[in-house]
Amino acid sequence: MTHKSEINSSRRQFLNGSAIAAGLAIAPGVMLHQVAQAKPADQAVTSDKRWGMLIDTNKCSKGCDACVRGCQTENGWGENETKSGPNQVAQWIRKVELRDTSTGFTKSLPLMCQHCEHPPCVDVCPTGASFKRADGIVLVDKHICIGCRYCMMACPYKARSFIHEDLQDQLPVAPRGKGTVESCTLCVHRVDKDGENAIPACAEACNAEGHEAFVFGDLKNPNSRISQELAKHGGTQIRADLGLNVGIRYRGI
Amino acid sequence: MKANVHFREVLNNGTGYYGLLALLGAIVLIGLGAAYFMEHNGHFVTGMNNEIVWGMPHVFAVFLIVAASGALNVASIGSVFGKSQYKPLAPLSGLLAIALLAGGLAVLVLDLGHPDRLIVAMTYYNFKSIFAWNVMLYTGFMAVVVVYLWMMMERKMNKYTKPAGFFAFIWRLALTTGTGSIFGFIVAREAYDAAIMAPMFVIMSFSFGLAAYILVLMASFKWTERELGDKILYRLKNLLGIFVGAVLYFVLAYHLTNLYAAEHHSVERFILLDGGIYTKLFWIGQILIGGLIPLAMLYHPTLGKSRAVIGWACALVILGGMAQMYVIIIGGQAFPLVLFPGMEVSSSFADGIVASYTPKLPEYLLGIGGVAIALLLVTIAVKVLRFLPESLADAIVDPHTASDAKGTAKKAA
């Protein structure tokens, strides 16, 4: 019996020791992983994350288009298209005003690419130029886009724009070109640089106005602010009936 | 009977032939010029925008592609369904199918934002895209019909005509199903997202393709002074009548189904009642000019026997078909997307209001250029190869005349 307990205690010591050693070995990795949320530039994106945004329409004010202007400044669209008509100019993000016809209740919200999990634009694209990254961001590869505009036919949110004229003075973060299709990139250049700490330009502009209607983050991380807010207060998908499981969620509609 | 039908190139070297060639060539050049103008400046010179992303060029292109597969039907009736009277009509049918498809594809490609990247479309494939399938269906169709024509026109290969014809028939059904599915597969828009689009496009192709075929047949026979007997022409025009009726039936089924579902009431109201140009094009263009009037003309006991009336009826079917394409393609985009059911919406980007679209001249010119490409190809081909029978007089075409002769021969034996 004594003999047995001796063995047990030595085993306990061994297990404790191993656990501490293992903990010490893993800890820096875990800690560092938490510190280094940003992805090194030479590493491919993975499906460990799914980037999304929650937009609280209760904080969004009618007539304010700070998010639209913020996006324009960041990505350089809209103002250098001088020849295109009103509906030919790019619209990466727009403000939509809603009015319930039966109650008169009104609402204002920003609308952009909803970064669907099952994007119709990606399904229909003949060359694969329209694609979804592993982390859920839907983009257009401008090098293989042939300008057929089928993605624009297929997008339920009218989120895509075709470039109708030659462009000058483009910004390095958002290369654009006549004859190709483009849309909101979820400020992918910022996301790749800052990871979970990134703030897309629309959200940044909204914060600067003091509205703070946008929350950007990782939908797969249960501890992220976006996940916690969604878990607590819920969120609505626009045209949820289509089953696209969008990455942009709204509150208050 | 078969031995009686001889095929002969167009031998006429007069000003008429070269005049036609020059006229079509000029229209093709103007169309290409329009395409260059659009590509050089960018699409801002067109009426198309970020709401009406497919415009007049697509109306022409889709019409030509749909008509192309239908033009092959005449050959299919001969070799697949064994109607021997149609066999002399088959080479022209295959030729017209290839020519119309080439014209339609040219318009489609020249309207791309990047026609220079055609090679990309041929080398990068997203196999989930119906467009990518169509790239293969369209190019494959050309190859299949060329082989079919070879089997038909090379005496040594004649024994393979039937299997080749059968394969081409299946392929053309797949092709038009693919074209219809471009719209059928669009989940987002109220006017599309319907499985009936695919079979409706198939039946539309029967009608538009046959109308185009009859017009080309009548014109080419008249201009080359060949005899076109009443019997074969009446068969074709009666068949066209059936197809025109079938298109009306599919349109009726589509709208009745939509009318039954409350969620589609607003889009139906838009097309059928208060959609302005789209409502007019639907009722006057598609239903009246493209459907009821040609039906009455084709089946009228006396007028229906006049060649001028038959020709005009075919022209009206084509015009009505263009109107139908316009209503489907442009009308379907003009109706606003429903993002917030039950809500009134407004925005800086025309949410909640009917999208406006006025086609500009280059768009028309490009589309008409595509039609000219098709006709130019036919005009050149009938001179170079033996596509046209020397005569389609009743005595040559009608099997009864032949069977009478056989009957007499049997009796004699």
Contacts between the chains, C-beta under 8 A, distances in Angstrom:
chain1	res1	chain2	res2	distance
A	65	B	348	7.9
A	68	B	348	8.0
A	83	B	41	7.8
A	83	B	42	7.4
A	83	B	44	4.8
A	84	B	42	7.9
A	84	B	44	4.6
A	85	B	44	6.7
A	85	B	49	6.3
A	87	B	49	3.8
A	87	B	50	5.6
A	87	B	51	5.4
A	87	B	349	7.2
A	87	B	350	6.1
A	87	B	355	7.3
A	87	B	356	7.8
A	88	B	43	7.3
A	88	B	44	5.4
A	88	B	48	7.9
A	88	B	49	4.5
A	88	B	50	6.3
A	89	B	50	7.8
A	90	B	50	7.6
A	91	B	50	6.6
A	91	B	348	7.5
A	91	B	349	4.8
A	94	B	347	5.2
A	94	B	348	5.5
A	94	B	349	4.6
A	94	B	351	7.6
A	95	B	347	6.2
A	95	B	348	6.7
A	96	B	339	7.7
A	96	B	345	5.7
A	96	B	346	7.3
A	96	B	347	4.3
A	96	B	351	5.4
A	97	B	345	6.9
A	97	B	346	4.9
A	97	B	347	6.6
A	98	B	340	5.5
A	98	B	343	4.5
A	98	B	344	7.2
A	98	B	345	5.7
A	99	B	343	6.4
A	99	B	344	4.3
A	99	B	345	7.7
A	99	B	346	7.9
A	100	B	342	6.7
A	100	B	343	5.7
A	100	B	344	7.7
A	101	B	342	6.7
A	101	B	343	7.1
A	101	B	344	5.4
A	102	B	342	7.2
A	107	B	343	8.0
A	111	B	339	7.6
A	111	B	347	7.5
A	111	B	351	7.9
A	120	B	186	7.7
A	120	B	187	6.1
A	120	B	188	6.3
A	122	B	126	7.8
A	123	B	128	5.2
A	123	B	129	6.6
A	124	B	129	5.2
A	124	B	130	6.8
A	124	B	131	6.4
A	124	B	185	7.2
A	124	B	186	7.7
A	125	B	126	5.5
A	125	B	129	5.7
A	125	B	131	7.6
A	126	B	121	6.1
A	126	B	125	7.3
A	126	B	126	6.0
A	126	B	129	4.7
A	126	B	131	3.7
A	126	B	132	4.2
A	126	B	134	8.0
A	126	B	135	6.4
A	127	B	120	5.7
A	127	B	121	5.9
A	127	B	124	4.1
A	127	B	125	7.3
A	127	B	126	6.3
A	127	B	132	7.5
A	128	B	124	5.5
A	128	B	125	7.3
A	128	B	126	4.0
A	129	B	124	7.6
A	144	B	117	7.3
A	144	B	120	5.1
A	144	B	124	5.4
A	145	B	113	7.3
A	145	B	114	7.0
A	145	B	117	8.0
A	146	B	112	5.2
A	146	B	113	6.8
A	146	B	114	4.9
A	146	B	115	8.0
A	146	B	117	4.7
A	146	B	118	7.5
A	146	B	120	5.8
A	146	B	121	5.3
A	147	B	112	4.8
A	147	B	113	1.7
A	147	B	114	4.6
A	147	B	117	7.9
A	148	B	112	5.7
A	148	B	113	7.4
A	148	B	131	6.6
A	149	B	53	4.1
A	149	B	54	6.5
A	149	B	113	7.3
A	150	B	129	7.5
A	150	B	131	5.4
A	150	B	182	7.6
A	152	B	50	7.0
A	152	B	53	4.4
A	153	B	53	6.1
A	153	B	54	6.7
A	153	B	186	5.8
A	153	B	188	8.0
A	153	B	189	7.4
A	153	B	333	7.2
A	154	B	186	5.5
A	154	B	187	7.5
A	154	B	188	6.1
A	155	B	188	6.4
A	156	B	187	7.1
A	156	B	188	3.5
A	156	B	337	6.3
A	156	B	339	7.3
A	157	B	337	7.6
A	157	B	339	6.7
A	158	B	50	7.5
A	158	B	51	7.1
A	158	B	337	5.7
A	158	B	349	6.9
A	158	B	351	7.4
A	160	B	50	7.6
A	161	B	50	5.1
A	162	B	43	6.7
A	162	B	50	6.0
A	162	B	53	6.3
A	162	B	113	6.4
A	163	B	42	7.1
A	163	B	113	7.5
A	164	B	42	4.9
A	164	B	43	4.5
A	164	B	44	3.9
A	164	B	49	7.6
A	165	B	41	7.0
A	165	B	42	3.9
A	165	B	43	8.0
A	165	B	44	4.8
A	166	B	42	6.1
A	178	B	42	4.8
A	178	B	113	7.3
A	179	B	39	7.6
A	179	B	42	6.9
A	179	B	43	7.6
A	179	B	112	7.5
A	179	B	113	3.0
A	179	B	114	4.7
A	180	B	113	5.8
A	180	B	114	6.8
A	181	B	113	7.5
A	238	B	339	5.7
A	238	B	340	7.3
A	239	B	188	8.0
A	239	B	339	6.2
A	242	B	187	5.9
A	242	B	188	7.3
A	253	B	340	7.3
